[in-house]
Structures are given as structure tokens and as C-alpha cells.
Amino acid sequence: MHFSLEQLAAFVAVYEKGSFSEAAVKLNKHRTTIGQVITNLEDQLAVELFERIGRSAKPTSEGQLLYSYAKVTIEQAKSFNKMALSLSYGQLECLNIAYTSLIPSDVLVSIRQLLLEKYPAMKVNFLIKTKEEVKAGIEDDSIQLGFVNVDQRTPITSFDITFLCYLTFGLYTAKNSPLAELPDDQIFGALKTSKQLILKAYLDDEISQKILLSSNYEVIEDFSLLLSLVQQGVGWSLLPRVTIEDLGDLLQLQKLNLNEVRDDFQFPIALWAPRSKAIMEIKKDVESLVVAYINERRAR
């Protein structure tokens, strides 16, 4: 049995969009073309993939079973293409590293120093991006490495995903804040009515619903500004412990311990990269550095 990648791509697009018209827009094809491609695939497979209901396309039970196989095949084909293309290129002249504001700046400085030592002629750019922007950048080759929160994950991708570590977060307020003086059994109630300062990256990564405790909250885009506002007692915030504990008493922040929350918040961080020969060695170096950085601070 023979079928083309074009047929599988059309099948996956219709399945995910639930419509021949929307799949056609995604693939930059005419609706009738997509419909004919799917009909030909169904004839070849001798299986009906979709129920046509007006303008929508509902996958049959057979279509549901075949979707994951088609999706994996498409993503592997993309990976093959990118790896094959990368073999014809030499060392990178420019490396774009995307990251969320959750990543401690010390880690990024260490990465730059490492790359400067090993690849002195390579230009390195650091870009703050959302998870969706990182994904799009890797797919169009404008981003070579991306640090992202992977609290919501998908196992089927055309790029390389490596889980690095869990970043641990605690609840912090200024040491002279009234919250810092409350007994543990009263803090949770006070937090729900006190001003919470939330980093925009939490909203971008869709984890705000897990850490948004107060209806009285404000969104801050810059991490340094967020730290300063918490220091000045404007509000309380969820902050990465690795950053706060590195700076120690300089920040004059108090970690809050709640009876209702016995453990710290943890978010998984992964490193995304295209499947490329030119990136493989650099990615290994960066992975090792980040894991060593986190383990060293945990040992403290």
C-alpha cells in the first residue's frame, strides 16, 4: 500500500481543524483539493476517515485510530528533512537562544561564557519569548535553542525536546510587610485579599491558574521590576527560589510558609532545539551546564 506525505498532511490537518475548509487554509490549498486528497486516501486504505456533516468533518473510529500514526509520520518526515539540510552546512555563525522570564539570568550568563570559550567567533542572541513563539521559531529556523516551561506537554513534535529540571518557586514578600508578621495559619487567607504581583511569563505559559491566589493582582512583564516592587512592599509574588536564595539578604525578602501549602511550587523546564547536526554538540554543552548549575544550588 502506498500513500504520500501530502495525503497524510491533509488527513492530519482535517482531523485537527475539524473542517476541510480550515485545513485548506492551513495547508494553503483549495478546499476541493483537500477533499479529493482525503477521498483518494480513503479509497487506498479502504477505510472511511471522516463523516461529512455539513461543513464539518468528524473523524470516524478508524480515523481516530490512524491519526496518531499519521501525526508521528509527518513529524518524523519534518525531522528527517531538517537533519538532512543541516548536514550540508558547517558551524553556526549565529545562535538565537529564546527563554522565558522564569529562567535565572545567572544561567544565561554562564551559557554565554561557555559558548564564548568554545565558539569565540559565533554570535549569540538572547530573546525573551513565549512557549508558542519558541515553537514557531524552531519550526522556521529563526531560533536554535529554547528554554520553556513544559507543564503542558505533547509527545509528538518535529524537534528535539530534553527535560532539564524542575524549577522550585516559593511565595515571597518584603521583610517589613505585614504578611511577614502573620502566623502560618493566617497567611493563606491574607494572601487571597492582598495584592499579588504576577510575572507576565506565567500568563504566557498558561500556568497562572495554578498560582493565581488573589483576585487583586497586577501583571509585570520585567522580572527585575517585579523583584523591586516586592522589595518595596507593593505586593507579594511567586518567585524562583534559586534566584532569591542566590541573592540572599540583599533582596530583603521573606519566604512565606503556609499551613495550606506544605511544599513549594515546581515547574518543569525543557530545552527545545531543531534536529540539526550543527546544534547537537552545542545543545549537549548547554544541557550539562544548566543541570550542573541547578544541582549545585540544590546541594547548598
C-alpha positions in Angstrom: 0.0 0.0 0.0 1.4 3.4 -1.0 0.4 6.8 0.2 2.1 10.2 0.1 3.1 12.7 2.8 0.7 15.1 1.1 -2.2 12.8 1.9 -1.1 12.3 5.5 -0.6 16.0 6.0 -4.1 16.6 4.6 -5.6 13.9 6.9 -3.9 15.4 10.0 -4.9 18.9 9.1 -8.6 18.0 8.6 -8.5 15.9 11.8 -7.1 18.8 13.9 -9.2 21.5 12.3 -12.4 19.5 12.1 -13.1 21.1 8.7 -12.0 20.7 5.1 -12.1 24.5 4.6 -9.9 25.3 7.6 -7.5 22.5 6.7 -7.2 24.0 3.2 -6.4 27.4 4.7 -3.7 25.9 6.9 -2.1 24.0 4.0 -2.6 26.8 1.5 -4.7 24.6 -0.7 -8.2 24.8 -2.2 -11.0 23.1 -0.3 -11.8 20.9 -3.2 -8.2 19.8 -3.5 -8.1 18.7 0.2 -11.4 16.9 -0.2 -10.1 15.0 -3.2 -6.9 14.1 -1.4 -8.8 12.7 1.5 -11.2 10.8 -0.8 -8.2 9.2 -2.6 -6.6 8.3 0.7 -9.8 6.7 1.9 -10.0 4.7 -1.3 -6.4 3.5 -1.0 -6.9 2.5 2.6 -10.4 1.1 2.0 -11.4 2.9 5.2 -13.7 5.9 5.8 -11.7 8.5 7.8 -14.3 11.2 8.3 -18.1 11.7 8.5 -19.0 14.7 6.4 -21.6 16.7 8.4 -22.3 19.9 6.6 -19.1 22.0 6.6 -17.5 19.9 9.4 -15.6 16.7 9.3 -15.9 14.4 12.2 -13.3 11.6 12.4 -14.6 8.0 12.4 -13.4 5.5 14.9 -10.9 4.3 12.2 -9.8 7.8 11.7 -9.2 8.3 15.4 -7.0 5.2 15.5 -4.9 6.2 12.5 -4.4 9.9 13.5 -1.5 9.3 15.9 0.4 7.2 13.4 -0.1 9.8 10.7 1.0 12.6 13.0 4.1 10.8 14.0 5.0 10.0 10.4 4.6 13.7 9.4 6.7 14.9 12.3 9.4 12.4 11.6 9.5 13.4 7.9 10.0 17.0 9.1 12.8 15.9 11.3 14.4 13.9 8.5 14.3 17.0 6.2 15.8 19.3 8.8 18.6 16.9 9.7 19.4 16.3 6.0 19.6 20.0 5.4 21.8 20.6 8.4 24.4 18.1 7.1 25.2 20.4 4.2 26.0 23.4 6.5 29.1 23.9 8.6 29.4 25.5 12.0 26.8 28.1 13.0 27.7 31.7 12.7 24.8 32.9 14.8 22.9 31.3 17.6 19.5 32.6 18.8 18.6 31.4 22.3 15.0 32.0 23.4 13.9 31.8 27.0 11.1 32.6 29.4 11.5 35.1 32.2 11.4 32.2 34.6 15.0 31.3 33.7 17.5 32.8 36.2 19.8 35.3 34.5 22.9 33.7 36.1 22.2 30.6 34.0 22.1 32.6 30.8 25.4 34.5 31.7 27.1 31.1 32.3 25.8 29.8 29.0 27.2 32.8 27.2 30.6 32.4 28.8 30.7 28.8 27.9 29.9 29.5 24.3 32.4 32.3 24.1 35.1 29.9 25.2 34.2 27.1 22.8 32.9 29.1 19.9 34.6 32.5 20.0 33.5 33.6 16.5 29.8 32.7 17.0 27.3 35.5 17.6 24.8 34.7 20.3 21.5 36.5 20.8 19.2 36.0 23.8 15.5 36.6 23.2 12.5 36.6 25.7 9.8 34.5 24.0 6.6 32.7 24.9 6.3 29.0 24.5 4.3 29.3 21.3 6.8 31.8 19.9 9.7 29.4 20.7 7.9 26.6 18.9 7.2 28.7 15.8 10.8 30.0 15.8 12.3 26.5 15.9 10.0 25.4 13.1 11.0 28.3 10.9 14.7 28.1 11.9 14.8 31.6 13.5 15.5 30.1 17.0 18.1 27.4 17.6 17.7 26.8 21.4 14.6 27.5 23.6 14.1 27.2 27.3 10.4 26.7 28.0 8.1 25.6 30.8 6.6 22.3 29.8 3.8 22.0 32.4 1.6 21.1 29.4 3.4 18.8 27.0 2.9 17.0 23.8 4.9 13.9 22.9 4.7 14.3 19.1 7.0 17.0 17.7 9.4 17.5 14.8 12.1 19.0 17.1 14.3 17.8 19.9 12.9 18.1 23.4 15.1 17.4 26.5 13.7 17.7 30.0 16.2 19.6 32.2 14.9 20.0 35.7 12.2 21.3 37.9 12.5 25.0 39.0 11.2 25.4 42.5 9.2 28.5 43.4 8.2 30.0 46.8 5.9 32.7 48.0 7.8 35.9 48.9 7.0 39.3 50.4 9.1 42.2 51.7 10.6 41.5 55.2 8.8 44.6 56.5 5.5 43.6 55.1 2.6 42.9 57.4 2.3 39.5 55.8 5.7 38.6 57.1 4.5 39.1 60.7 1.4 36.8 60.4 1.3 33.3 61.9 1.4 30.4 59.4 -2.3 29.6 59.9 -3.4 33.2 58.9 -1.2 33.8 55.8 -3.3 31.9 53.2 -6.4 33.9 54.0 -4.4 37.2 53.9 -2.8 36.3 50.5 -6.2 35.9 48.9 -7.1 39.6 49.7 -3.6 41.1 49.4 -2.1 42.4 46.1 -0.4 39.7 44.2 2.2 40.6 41.6 2.4 38.1 38.7 5.0 37.8 36.0 3.6 38.1 32.5 5.5 34.9 31.6 3.2 32.9 33.9 0.2 34.1 31.9 2.0 33.4 28.6 2.8 29.9 29.7 -0.8 29.3 30.9 0.2 28.4 34.4 -1.4 31.4 36.1 -4.5 29.3 37.0 -2.2 27.2 39.2 -0.6 30.1 41.1 -3.1 32.9 41.0 -4.4 33.1 44.5 -5.7 36.6 44.8 -8.3 38.4 42.8 -6.4 41.6 43.5 -3.4 41.1 41.2 -1.2 43.1 38.8 0.8 41.8 35.8 4.5 42.8 35.5 6.5 42.0 32.3 10.0 42.6 33.6 11.4 40.3 36.3 13.8 42.9 37.7 10.9 45.3 38.1 8.8 42.6 39.8 11.6 42.0 42.3 11.9 45.7 43.1 8.1 46.0 43.6 8.0 43.1 46.0 11.0 44.5 47.9 9.2 47.8 48.3 6.2 46.1 49.8 3.8 46.8 46.8 2.7 43.2 46.9 3.7 39.6 47.2 4.7 37.2 44.5 5.7 33.7 43.5 9.5 33.7 42.8 12.1 31.2 41.8 14.0 30.1 44.9 17.3 29.5 43.0 17.4 33.3 42.2 16.2 34.6 45.5 18.5 32.4 47.6 21.5 33.3 45.4 21.0 37.0 46.2 20.3 36.3 49.9 19.8 39.2 52.3 20.5 41.7 49.5 16.8 41.4 48.5 15.3 41.7 52.0 12.6 39.3 51.1 10.7 36.9 53.4 9.6 33.5 52.2 6.1 32.7 53.4 5.2 29.3 54.9 1.5 28.4 54.8 -0.3 25.6 56.6 -2.4 25.0 53.5 0.7 24.7 51.2 3.3 22.4 52.7 5.5 22.1 49.7 7.0 24.6 47.2 5.6 25.1 43.7 7.5 23.2 40.9 7.5 23.8 37.2 9.3 21.5 34.7 11.8 23.2 32.3 12.8 21.7 29.0 15.3 22.7 26.3 13.9 22.7 22.7 16.0 22.6 19.6 15.8 21.7 15.9 17.1 18.3 14.9 20.3 19.6 13.4 23.9 18.4 13.3 25.2 21.9 13.9 23.1 22.3 17.1 23.7 18.8 18.6 27.0 19.5 20.3 26.1 23.0 21.4 22.8 21.6 22.9 24.7 18.9 24.9 27.1 21.6 26.3 24.2 23.8 27.4 22.2 20.9 28.9 25.2 19.8 31.0 25.8 23.4 32.2 22.2 24.0 33.3 21.8 20.7 35.1 25.1 21.3 36.9 24.0 24.8 37.9 20.7 23.6 39.3 22.3 20.6 41.2 25.0 22.9 42.7 22.4 25.2 44.2 20.3 22.4 45.4 23.3 21.0 47.2 23.7 24.3 49.1 
